[in-house]
Amino acid sequence: MNENDIKKPSETNLDRFDELTDEMIDTSDIPPLSDAFFKRASWRLPKPLVAITLQVEPEVLAWFKEQGDEWERRATAALRIYAEAHQEPA
C-alpha cells in the first residue's frame, strides 16, 4: 500500500455493513473450532520494539524491501520465527 492508495475513495458500501446483524453473515464455510484449538490457543499482544543497528548482507535487505512497505515488520517476524524455532523447550 502506498500513499496514493490511501487517498482513493473506498468503493465499499459501508452503510450496508453497518446494517448487518450477526445472523445475516454467512459463516457456513468456516469450520467449527474444537476444544483442542482452544487448549493450544494463546493471547498474544505485540511487544514494544527496540531500535538497534544490524548489519545484513545487501541481498537480504533488498529482498525484504522488495516485499513491500512493511518490510521491517516482516524482517522482525522472520527473526521471531527463527528465535522461537531454536528455543530450548521449557
Phi, psi and omega in degrees: 000136177236180185299324180296324179296322182292328183281345180288136177290144179288140176264005180283137177278086185293331177298323179297320178297319180298330182279343183289139171256167179302323182292336182278347183272126180280111179247019185295338180268005179262121181291151179293148178270127184275169175298326179297322178300312183290334176291325181274338186292148175217151180275122182234119176255147179295142178265154177297143181274156177247128179281129179223169170252128185227130177267127177229161178293144182304324181294323179293313178298316180300319181297313180298318179296328177293342182282352177124183186299331183263036184298326180294321178295321179293321178296319177298317179297320179297318178296320179297314180300316179299312182299315181294324180291337183252012177282146174288140177301142181284000000 
